[in-house]
Amino acid sequence: RVYSCDVMGTDEIVDIAVLKIIPEDGPSLSNLPVADLGDSDQLSVGKIVIAVGSPGGLDNTVTMGIVSGLERSSMMVGIPHKKVDYIQTDAAINPGNSGGPLIDVESGKVVGINAAIRAHMEGTSFAIPINRVRDI
């Protein structure tokens, strides 16, 4: 499906834009899935999460892991110019997963936005906490 949208907000630091679909300018929105947002401040290490994305063009790919760490600084992640404290997970995030949701398996709610991997550290991925994105 293709829709027109308005840009409602952007944040260059985390490289995210919030878009609002213009309903009269495309297919019906009645079957459009909506994800509930969770509270990333309530996450704890060991929480089971899934990462959804399209790595290498493989649509709707899901990987599972745990929250491995919290408040990982952008310097620790290896992208010091972003100034974000990331969620660390071992759920596989690969090129093409960025921008997809990190979901708390227990609640089914989005707790992060898949963002990065650390080179030469297999199984170490990072997501932007959803609470950081809420106010954009």
DSSP file with accessible surface (Angstrom, degrees, kcal/mol):
  #  RESIDUE AA STRUCTURE BP1 BP2  ACC     N-H-->O    O-->H-N    N-H-->O    O-->H-N    TCO  KAPPA ALPHA  PHI   PSI    X-CA   Y-CA   Z-CA
    1    1 A R              0   0  169      0, 0.0     2,-0.4     0, 0.0    25,-0.0   0.000 360.0 360.0 360.0 147.1    0.0    0.0    0.0
    2    2 A V        +     0   0  125      2,-0.0     2,-0.3     0, 0.0     0, 0.0  -0.985 360.0 175.2-127.1 131.7    1.1    3.5   -0.7
    3    3 A Y        -     0   0   44     -2,-0.4     2,-0.2    23,-0.1    23,-0.1  -0.951  28.6-124.2-130.4 154.1   -0.1    6.6    1.2
    4    4 A S        -     0   0   49     18,-0.4    18,-2.6    21,-0.4     2,-0.3  -0.600  38.0-175.7 -86.6 158.4    0.7   10.3    1.2
    5    5 A C  E     -A   21   0A  55     16,-0.3     2,-0.4    -2,-0.2    16,-0.2  -0.973  26.0-126.8-151.1 165.0    1.7   11.7    4.5
    6    6 A D  E     -A   20   0A  86     14,-2.5    14,-2.9    -2,-0.3     2,-0.7  -0.918  29.6-121.0-111.0 142.8    2.7   14.8    6.5
    7    7 A V  E     +A   19   0A  95     -2,-0.4    12,-0.2    12,-0.2     3,-0.1  -0.756  30.2 179.8 -82.8 117.4    5.9   15.1    8.5
    8    8 A M  E     -     0   0A 108     10,-3.0     2,-0.3    -2,-0.7    11,-0.2   0.690  62.0 -18.2 -92.8 -23.8    4.7   15.8   12.0
    9    9 A G  E     -A   18   0A  17      9,-1.2     9,-3.0   127,-0.1    -1,-0.3  -0.943  54.8-156.4-175.2 156.9    8.2   16.0   13.6
   10   10 A T  E     -A   17   0A  90     -2,-0.3     2,-0.3     7,-0.2     7,-0.2  -0.963   5.6-163.3-139.7 157.8   11.8   15.1   13.2
   11   11 A D  E  >> -A   16   0A  29      5,-2.4     5,-1.9    -2,-0.3     4,-1.0  -0.858   1.1-171.8-142.8 103.7   14.8   14.5   15.4
   12   12 A E  T  45S+     0   0  167     -2,-0.3    -1,-0.1     1,-0.2     5,-0.1   0.775  83.1  65.2 -68.1 -25.7   18.1   14.6   13.6
   13   13 A I  T  45S+     0   0   76      1,-0.2    -1,-0.2     3,-0.1    71,-0.1   0.932 117.2  25.4 -64.8 -43.4   20.0   13.4   16.7
   14   14 A V  T  45S-     0   0    7     -3,-0.2    -1,-0.2     2,-0.1    -2,-0.2   0.461 107.5-124.1 -99.3  -0.8   18.2   10.0   16.6
   15   15 A D  T  <5 +     0   0  128     -4,-1.0     2,-0.4     1,-0.2    -3,-0.2   0.939  63.5 134.9  61.8  50.5   17.6   10.1   12.8
   16   16 A I  E   < -A   11   0A  31     -5,-1.9    -5,-2.4     2,-0.0     2,-0.4  -0.984  36.4-167.5-132.7 142.5   13.8    9.7   13.2
   17   17 A A  E     -A   10   0A  54     -2,-0.4     2,-0.5    -7,-0.2    -7,-0.2  -0.973  15.9-140.6-124.7 144.2   10.8   11.3   11.6
   18   18 A V  E     -A    9   0A  50     -9,-3.0   -10,-3.0    -2,-0.4    -9,-1.2  -0.922  23.1-165.2-104.3 125.4    7.2   11.0   12.7
   19   19 A L  E     -A    7   0A 101     -2,-0.5     2,-0.5   -12,-0.2   -12,-0.2  -0.867  12.6-152.5-113.3 145.7    4.7   10.8    9.8
   20   20 A K  E     -A    6   0A 124    -14,-2.9   -14,-2.5    -2,-0.4     2,-0.2  -0.976  22.6-129.5-117.3 122.0    1.0   11.2    9.7
   21   21 A I  E     -A    5   0A  56     -2,-0.5   -16,-0.3   -16,-0.2     3,-0.1  -0.471  12.0-133.2 -69.6 137.2   -0.9    9.3    7.0
   22   22 A I    >   -     0   0   38    -18,-2.6     3,-1.6    -2,-0.2   -18,-0.4  -0.823  19.9-160.4 -90.3 104.8   -3.3   11.4    5.0
   23   23 A P  G >  S+     0   0   61      0, 0.0     3,-0.8     0, 0.0    -1,-0.2   0.825  83.4  54.3 -63.5 -33.6   -6.4    9.1    5.0
   24   24 A E  G 3  S+     0   0  159      1,-0.2     4,-0.1    -3,-0.1    -2,-0.0   0.531  99.1  67.3 -79.7   2.0   -8.2   10.5    2.0
   25   25 A D  G <  S+     0   0   89     -3,-1.6   -21,-0.4   -21,-0.2    -1,-0.2   0.002 107.6   6.1-111.7  28.1   -5.2   10.2   -0.2
   26   26 A G  S <  S-     0   0   38     -3,-0.8   -23,-0.1   -23,-0.1     3,-0.1  -0.962  99.3 -26.0-176.2-166.4   -4.8    6.4   -0.5
   27   27 A P  S    S-     0   0   60      0, 0.0    -2,-0.1     0, 0.0    -1,-0.1  -0.124  82.7 -71.6 -59.9 163.1   -6.3    3.0    0.3
   28   28 A S        -     0   0   79      1,-0.1     3,-0.4    -4,-0.1    -4,-0.1  -0.203  32.6-147.1 -56.4 142.9   -8.6    2.6    3.3
   29   29 A L  S >  S+     0   0   61      1,-0.2     3,-1.8    -3,-0.1    -1,-0.1   0.466  75.8  98.9 -89.3  -1.6   -7.0    2.7    6.7
   30   30 A S  T 3  S+     0   0   94      1,-0.3    -1,-0.2     3,-0.0    -2,-0.0   0.807  89.1  37.4 -61.4 -30.3   -9.4    0.2    8.2
   31   31 A N  T 3  S+     0   0  131     -3,-0.4    -1,-0.3     2,-0.1    -2,-0.1   0.291  85.9 121.5-103.7  10.7   -7.0   -2.7    7.8
   32   32 A L    <   -     0   0   52     -3,-1.8     2,-0.1     1,-0.1    -3,-0.0  -0.612  64.3-126.0 -77.0 121.8   -3.9   -0.8    8.7
   33   33 A P        -     0   0  103      0, 0.0     2,-0.4     0, 0.0    -2,-0.1  -0.399  21.8-158.2 -69.9 146.2   -2.2   -2.4   11.7
   34   34 A V        -     0   0  128     -2,-0.1     2,-0.5     2,-0.0     0, 0.0  -0.991   4.6-147.1-126.1 132.0   -1.4   -0.2   14.7
   35   35 A A        -     0   0   66     -2,-0.4     2,-0.3    74,-0.0    74,-0.1  -0.843  15.4-130.5-100.8 132.9    1.2   -1.0   17.3
   36   36 A D        -     0   0  107     -2,-0.5    74,-2.8    72,-0.3     2,-0.4  -0.590  22.6-126.6 -77.7 142.3    0.8    0.1   20.9
   37   37 A L  B     -b  110   0B  79     -2,-0.3    74,-0.2    72,-0.2     2,-0.1  -0.748  23.5-158.8 -92.3 135.9    3.7    1.9   22.5
   38   38 A G        -     0   0    8     72,-3.3     2,-0.6    -2,-0.4     3,-0.1  -0.098  29.4 -92.2 -93.7-162.2    5.1    0.6   25.7
   39   39 A D    >   -     0   0   68      1,-0.1     3,-1.9    -2,-0.1     4,-0.2  -0.912  27.8-168.4-120.0 101.5    7.2    2.3   28.4
   40   40 A S  G >  S+     0   0   10     -2,-0.6     3,-1.3     1,-0.3    -1,-0.1   0.729  84.6  69.1 -66.5 -18.4   10.9    1.8   27.8
   41   41 A D  G 3  S+     0   0  124      1,-0.2    -1,-0.3    -3,-0.1    70,-0.0   0.700  95.4  56.7 -69.7 -17.1   11.6    3.2   31.2
   42   42 A Q  G <  S+     0   0  144     -3,-1.9    -1,-0.2     2,-0.1    -2,-0.2   0.440  82.5 115.4 -93.0  -0.9   10.0    0.0   32.7
   43   43 A L    <   -     0   0   12     -3,-1.3     2,-0.3    -4,-0.2    27,-0.0  -0.349  46.0-166.0 -66.7 151.5   12.4   -2.3   30.8
   44   44 A S    >   -     0   0   64     25,-0.0     3,-2.0    -2,-0.0    23,-0.3  -0.962  32.3 -90.7-136.0 153.8   14.7   -4.5   32.7
   45   45 A V  T 3  S+     0   0   90     -2,-0.3    23,-0.2     1,-0.2     3,-0.1  -0.401 114.4  33.9 -60.8 134.2   17.7   -6.6   31.7
   46   46 A G  T 3  S+     0   0   42     21,-2.8    -1,-0.2     1,-0.3    22,-0.1   0.209  81.0 140.0 101.5 -12.8   16.6  -10.1   30.8
   47   47 A K    <   -     0   0   44     -3,-2.0    20,-2.2    20,-0.2     2,-0.4  -0.393  56.2-119.6 -63.7 134.7   13.2   -9.0   29.4
   48   48 A I  E     +C   66   0B  83     18,-0.2    57,-2.1    -3,-0.1    58,-0.5  -0.654  41.5 172.1 -81.6 131.1   12.4  -11.1   26.2
   49   49 A V  E     -CD  65 104B   0     16,-2.6    16,-2.7    -2,-0.4     2,-0.4  -0.909  23.7-144.3-134.3 160.0   12.0   -8.9   23.1
   50   50 A I  E     -CD  64 103B  40     53,-2.1    53,-3.0    -2,-0.3     2,-0.5  -0.967   9.6-146.9-124.4 146.8   11.6   -9.4   19.3
   51   51 A A  E     -CD  63 102B   0     12,-2.7    12,-2.2    -2,-0.4     2,-0.4  -0.955  13.9-162.3-111.3 129.1   13.0   -7.3   16.6
   52   52 A V  E     +C   62   0B  31     49,-2.2     2,-0.3    -2,-0.5    10,-0.2  -0.914  31.0 112.5-113.1 138.4   11.0   -6.9   13.4
   53   53 A G  E     -C   61   0B  10      8,-2.1     8,-2.8    -2,-0.4    44,-0.3  -0.944  64.3 -94.2-174.4-165.0   12.4   -5.7   10.1
   54   54 A S    >   -     0   0   43     42,-1.8     3,-1.8    -2,-0.3     5,-0.2  -0.532  38.9-172.9-133.9  64.2   13.3   -6.4    6.5
   55   55 A P  G >  S-     0   0   17      0, 0.0     3,-2.1     0, 0.0    41,-0.3  -0.404  77.5  -4.9 -65.0 131.2   17.0   -7.4    6.5
   56   56 A G  G 3  S-     0   0   77     39,-1.3    40,-0.1     1,-0.3     3,-0.1   0.761 132.1 -59.4  59.4  24.2   18.4   -7.7    3.0
   57   57 A G  G <  S+     0   0   57     -3,-1.8     2,-1.4     1,-0.2    -1,-0.3   0.559  97.8 139.5  81.8   7.5   14.8   -7.2    1.6
   58   58 A L    X   -     0   0  119     -3,-2.1     3,-0.6    -4,-0.0    -1,-0.2  -0.672  49.8-141.0 -85.9  89.6   13.4  -10.2    3.5
   59   59 A D  T 3  S+     0   0  118     -2,-1.4    -5,-0.2     1,-0.2    -1,-0.0  -0.103  70.3  10.7 -56.2 147.5   10.1   -8.6    4.5
   60   60 A N  T 3  S+     0   0  138      1,-0.2     2,-0.3    -8,-0.0    -1,-0.2   0.836  79.7 169.3  55.8  42.9    8.5   -9.2    7.9
   61   61 A T  E <   -C   53   0B  38     -8,-2.8    -8,-2.1    -3,-0.6     2,-0.4  -0.682  15.3-162.1 -85.5 136.6   11.5  -10.9    9.5
   62   62 A V  E     -C   52   0B  84     -2,-0.3     2,-0.3   -10,-0.2   -10,-0.2  -0.976   9.9-179.2-122.9 131.3   11.4  -11.5   13.3
   63   63 A T  E     -C   51   0B  33    -12,-2.2   -12,-2.7    -2,-0.4     2,-0.3  -0.944  14.4-145.8-124.5 153.2   14.3  -12.3   15.6
   64   64 A M  E     +C   50   0B 134     -2,-0.3    28,-0.3   -14,-0.2     2,-0.3  -0.895  32.0 127.0-122.1 148.1   14.1  -12.9   19.3
   65   65 A G  E     -C   49   0B  10    -16,-2.7   -16,-2.6    -2,-0.3     2,-0.3  -0.873  46.3 -88.6-166.0-159.6   16.4  -12.1   22.2
   66   66 A I  E     -C   48   0B  66     -2,-0.3    24,-1.5   -18,-0.3     2,-0.7  -0.857  41.2 -95.0-125.2 162.8   16.6  -10.4   25.5
   67   67 A V  E     -E   89   0B   0    -20,-2.2   -21,-2.8    -2,-0.3    22,-0.3  -0.716  41.8-178.0 -74.1 117.3   17.4   -6.9   26.7
   68   68 A S  E     -     0   0B  35     20,-2.5     2,-0.3    -2,-0.7    21,-0.2   0.668  59.9  -7.7 -94.1 -23.4   21.1   -7.3   27.5
   69   69 A G  E     -E   88   0B   2     19,-1.5    19,-2.7    -3,-0.1    -1,-0.3  -0.974  59.4-139.7-167.6 160.1   21.7   -3.8   28.8
   70   70 A L  E    S+     0   0B  56     -2,-0.3    17,-0.2    17,-0.2     3,-0.1  -0.898  75.8  20.5-127.8 157.3   20.1   -0.4   29.3
   71   71 A E  E     +     0   0B 156     -2,-0.3     2,-0.6    14,-0.2    16,-0.2   0.862  69.4 175.6  53.9  44.0   21.3    3.2   28.9
   72   72 A R  E     -E   86   0B  75     14,-2.6    14,-3.2    -3,-0.2    -1,-0.2  -0.696  29.9-125.5 -78.7 119.8   24.2    2.3   26.7
   73   73 A S     >  -     0   0   38     -2,-0.6     4,-2.0    12,-0.2     5,-0.2  -0.229  14.3-115.4 -66.9 156.2   25.7    5.7   25.7
   74   74 A S  H  >>S+     0   0   10     10,-0.4     5,-2.3     1,-0.2     4,-1.4   0.837 118.8  57.8 -60.9 -30.0   26.2    6.6   22.0
   75   75 A M  H  45S+     0   0  127      5,-0.2    -1,-0.2     1,-0.2     3,-0.2   0.932 106.9  47.1 -65.4 -42.6   29.9    6.6   22.7
   76   76 A M  H  45S+     0   0   97      1,-0.2    -2,-0.2    -3,-0.1    -1,-0.2   0.855 111.2  52.0 -65.0 -36.0   29.7    2.9   23.9
   77   77 A V  H  <5S-     0   0    5     -4,-2.0    -1,-0.2     2,-0.1    -2,-0.2   0.751 117.5-114.0 -74.1 -24.1   27.6    2.0   20.8
   78   78 A G  T  <5S+     0   0   43     -4,-1.4    -3,-0.2    -3,-0.2    -2,-0.1   0.595  93.2  94.9 100.7  13.3   30.2    3.6   18.5
   79   79 A I    > < +     0   0   47     -5,-2.3     3,-2.0    -6,-0.1     4,-0.4  -0.591  44.6 171.1-131.5  71.8   28.1    6.5   17.2
   80   80 A P  G >   +     0   0   52      0, 0.0     3,-0.6     0, 0.0    -5,-0.2   0.712  69.0  65.2 -61.4 -21.6   29.1    9.3   19.5
   81   81 A H  G 3  S+     0   0  131      1,-0.2    -6,-0.0    -7,-0.2    -7,-0.0   0.586  88.3  70.2 -78.9  -6.0   27.4   12.1   17.5
   82   82 A K  G <  S-     0   0   39     -3,-2.0    -1,-0.2     2,-0.1   -67,-0.1   0.745  79.5-155.3 -86.1 -25.2   23.9   10.6   18.2
   83   83 A K    <   +     0   0  141     -3,-0.6     2,-0.4    -4,-0.4    -2,-0.1   0.916  44.9 131.3  52.7  50.7   23.7   11.5   21.9
   84   84 A V        -     0   0    4    -71,-0.1     2,-0.7   -12,-0.1   -10,-0.4  -0.976  58.6-132.1-130.1 144.9   21.2    8.8   22.8
   85   85 A D        -     0   0   88     -2,-0.4   -12,-0.2   -12,-0.2   -14,-0.2  -0.903  38.9-153.3 -96.4 113.8   21.2    6.2   25.6
   86   86 A Y  E     -E   72   0B   4    -14,-3.2   -14,-2.6    -2,-0.7     2,-0.5  -0.463  16.8-120.1 -91.6 158.8   20.3    2.9   23.7
   87   87 A I  E     - F   0 127B   4     40,-3.0    40,-2.2   -17,-0.2     2,-0.4  -0.830  30.6-144.6 -88.2 129.0   18.7   -0.4   24.7
   88   88 A Q  E     +EF  69 126B  33    -19,-2.7   -20,-2.5    -2,-0.5   -19,-1.5  -0.834  26.8 168.1 -96.5 135.2   21.2   -3.2   24.1
   89   89 A T  E     -EF  67 125B   0     36,-2.6    36,-2.8    -2,-0.4   -22,-0.2  -0.969  41.6-141.9-140.7 157.5   19.7   -6.5   22.9
   90   90 A D        +     0   0   74    -24,-1.5     2,-0.2    -2,-0.3   -26,-0.1   0.362  67.5 118.1 -99.0   4.1   21.0   -9.8   21.5
   91   91 A A  S    S-     0   0    0    -25,-0.4     2,-0.2   -28,-0.1   -26,-0.2  -0.543  81.8-101.3 -64.5 132.3   18.0  -10.0   19.1
   92   92 A A        -     0   0   37    -28,-0.3     2,-0.5    -2,-0.2   -29,-0.1  -0.411  43.1-178.4 -65.9 122.3   19.6   -9.9   15.6
   93   93 A I        +     0   0    3     -2,-0.2    30,-0.1    -4,-0.1    31,-0.1  -0.993  12.0 171.2-120.0 119.0   19.4   -6.5   14.0
   94   94 A N    >   -     0   0   76     -2,-0.5     3,-3.0     1,-0.1     4,-0.5  -0.765  48.5 -62.5-122.1 167.5   20.9   -6.4   10.5
   95   95 A P  T 3  S+     0   0  102      0, 0.0   -39,-1.3     0, 0.0    -1,-0.1  -0.301 128.4  34.7 -51.9 126.5   21.0   -3.9    7.7
   96   96 A G  T 3  S+     0   0   46    -41,-0.3   -42,-1.8   -40,-0.1    -3,-0.0   0.134  99.3  82.2 107.7 -17.5   17.3   -3.4    6.7
   97   97 A N    X   +     0   0    2     -3,-3.0     3,-2.4   -44,-0.3    17,-0.2   0.668  61.5 113.6 -87.3 -20.0   16.0   -3.8   10.3
   98   98 A S  T 3  S+     0   0   73     -4,-0.5    17,-0.2     1,-0.3   -44,-0.1  -0.284  79.4  24.0 -57.1 134.5   16.7   -0.2   11.2
   99   99 A G  T 3  S+     0   0   56     15,-3.0    -1,-0.3     1,-0.4    16,-0.1   0.213  97.0 117.5  93.1 -13.5   13.5    1.7   11.9
  100  100 A G  S <  S-     0   0   13     -3,-2.4    14,-3.0    14,-0.2    -1,-0.4  -0.373  71.0 -90.9 -80.9 166.0   11.6   -1.5   12.7
  101  101 A P  E     - G   0 113B  37      0, 0.0   -49,-2.2     0, 0.0     2,-0.5  -0.474  18.8-147.9 -81.8 147.6   10.1   -2.1   16.2
  102  102 A L  E     -DG  51 112B   0     10,-2.7     9,-3.1   -51,-0.2    10,-1.5  -0.976  30.6-159.8-105.0 120.5   11.7   -3.7   19.2
  103  103 A I  E     -DG  50 110B  30    -53,-3.0   -53,-2.1    -2,-0.5     2,-0.6  -0.896  21.1-128.5-116.1 133.1    8.7   -5.4   20.9
  104  104 A D  E  >  -D   49   0B  15      5,-2.6     4,-2.7    -2,-0.4     5,-0.4  -0.661  20.9-150.5 -72.5 117.8    8.3   -6.6   24.5
  105  105 A V  T  4 S+     0   0   70    -57,-2.1    -1,-0.2    -2,-0.6   -56,-0.1   0.886  90.8  53.4 -62.7 -38.2    7.1  -10.2   24.1
  106  106 A E  T  4 S+     0   0  160    -58,-0.5    -1,-0.2     1,-0.2   -57,-0.1   0.931 123.2  24.3 -65.8 -45.8    5.1  -10.1   27.4
  107  107 A S  T  4 S-     0   0   61      2,-0.2    -2,-0.2     0, 0.0    -1,-0.2   0.697  93.6-133.5 -93.4 -21.8    3.1   -7.0   26.7
  108  108 A G     <  +     0   0   50     -4,-2.7   -72,-0.3     1,-0.3     2,-0.3   0.589  62.5 131.8  77.1  11.1    3.2   -7.0   22.9
  109  109 A K        -     0   0   87     -5,-0.4    -5,-2.6   -74,-0.1     2,-0.4  -0.690  65.9-105.9-102.2 151.4    4.1   -3.3   22.9
  110  110 A V  E     +bG  37 103B   7    -74,-2.8   -72,-3.3    -2,-0.3    -7,-0.2  -0.578  38.6 169.0 -73.2 124.9    6.8   -1.4   21.1
  111  111 A V  E     +     0   0B   4     -9,-3.1    19,-2.3    -2,-0.4    20,-0.3   0.472  61.7   5.8-114.4  -8.2    9.6   -0.5   23.5
  112  112 A G  E     -HG 129 102B   0    -10,-1.5   -10,-2.7    17,-0.3     2,-0.5  -0.987  62.4-116.7-164.0 169.0   12.2    0.6   21.0
  113  113 A I  E     -HG 128 101B  29     15,-2.0    15,-2.8    -2,-0.3   -13,-0.1  -0.982  41.2-116.1-116.3 119.3   13.2    1.4   17.4
  114  114 A N  E     +H  127   0B   2    -14,-3.0   -15,-3.0    -2,-0.5    13,-0.2  -0.298  50.0 155.1 -56.4 132.6   15.9   -0.9   16.0
  115  115 A A  E     -     0   0B  27     11,-2.5     2,-0.3     1,-0.3    12,-0.2   0.720  41.8  -4.5-132.1 -43.6   18.9    1.3   15.2
  116  116 A A  E     -H  126   0B  19     10,-1.9    10,-3.0   -19,-0.1    -1,-0.3  -0.982  37.8-142.5-158.0 162.1   22.4   -0.2   15.1
  117  117 A I  E     -H  125   0B  82     -2,-0.3     2,-0.6     8,-0.2     8,-0.2  -0.878  30.9-117.8-123.6 161.7   24.8   -3.0   15.5
  118  118 A R    >   -     0   0   93      6,-1.6     3,-1.7     3,-0.4     6,-0.2  -0.903  33.6-118.1-103.4 120.4   28.3   -2.8   16.9
  119  119 A A  T 3  S+     0   0   69     -2,-0.6    -1,-0.0     1,-0.3     0, 0.0  -0.262  95.9  12.2 -55.9 139.9   30.9   -3.9   14.3
  120  120 A H  T 3  S+     0   0  196      1,-0.1    -1,-0.3     0, 0.0     2,-0.1   0.676 105.7  97.0  65.6  18.9   33.0   -6.9   15.3
  121  121 A M    X   -     0   0   85     -3,-1.7     3,-1.4     3,-0.1    -3,-0.4  -0.587  64.0-159.7-133.6  72.4   30.6   -7.7   18.2
  122  122 A E  T 3  S+     0   0  200      1,-0.3     3,-0.1    -2,-0.1    -3,-0.0  -0.202  75.9  24.0 -55.0 137.1   28.2  -10.4   16.8
  123  123 A G  T 3  S+     0   0   42      1,-0.2     2,-0.6   -30,-0.1    -1,-0.3   0.622  93.9 113.9  82.8  13.3   24.9  -10.6   18.7
  124  124 A T    <   +     0   0   20     -3,-1.4    -6,-1.6    -6,-0.2     2,-0.3  -0.939  38.1 160.8-121.7 108.2   25.1   -7.1   20.1
  125  125 A S  E     -FH  89 117B   4    -36,-2.8   -36,-2.6    -2,-0.6     2,-0.4  -0.837  22.7-145.6-125.9 163.3   22.4   -4.8   18.7
  126  126 A F  E     -FH  88 116B   8    -10,-3.0   -11,-2.5    -2,-0.3   -10,-1.9  -0.966   8.6-169.7-136.7 146.2   20.9   -1.5   19.8
  127  127 A A  E     -FH  87 114B   0    -40,-2.2   -40,-3.0    -2,-0.4   -13,-0.2  -0.969  29.2-115.4-132.8 148.3   17.5    0.2   19.8
  128  128 A I  E     - H   0 113B   6    -15,-2.8   -15,-2.0    -2,-0.3   -26,-0.2  -0.698  43.3-109.9 -78.9 126.6   16.4    3.7   20.5
  129  129 A P  E >>  - H   0 112B  22      0, 0.0     3,-1.3     0, 0.0     4,-0.8  -0.336  19.9-130.2 -58.6 137.8   14.1    3.7   23.6
  130  130 A I  H >> S+     0   0    5    -19,-2.3     4,-1.8     1,-0.3     3,-0.8   0.838 106.3  63.3 -62.8 -29.3   10.5    4.4   22.6
  131  131 A N  H 34 S+     0   0   30    -20,-0.3     4,-0.5     1,-0.3    -1,-0.3   0.813  98.3  56.5 -66.3 -25.4   10.2    7.0   25.3
  132  132 A R  H <4 S+     0   0   85     -3,-1.3    -1,-0.3     1,-0.2    -2,-0.2   0.782 111.5  43.5 -71.8 -25.6   12.9    9.0   23.5
  133  133 A V  H X< S+     0   0   18     -3,-0.8     3,-2.0    -4,-0.8    -2,-0.2   0.748  92.7  81.9 -92.8 -25.4   10.8    9.0   20.3
  134  134 A R  T 3< S+     0   0  114     -4,-1.8    -1,-0.2     1,-0.3    -2,-0.1   0.800  91.1  49.5 -51.5 -39.4    7.4    9.8   21.9
  135  135 A D  T 3         0   0  153     -4,-0.5    -1,-0.3    -3,-0.1    -2,-0.1   0.398 360.0 360.0 -88.9   4.6    7.9   13.5   22.1
  136  136 A I    <         0   0   43     -3,-2.0  -125,-0.1  -127,-0.1  -127,-0.1  -0.496 360.0 360.0 -72.4 360.0    9.0   14.0   18.5
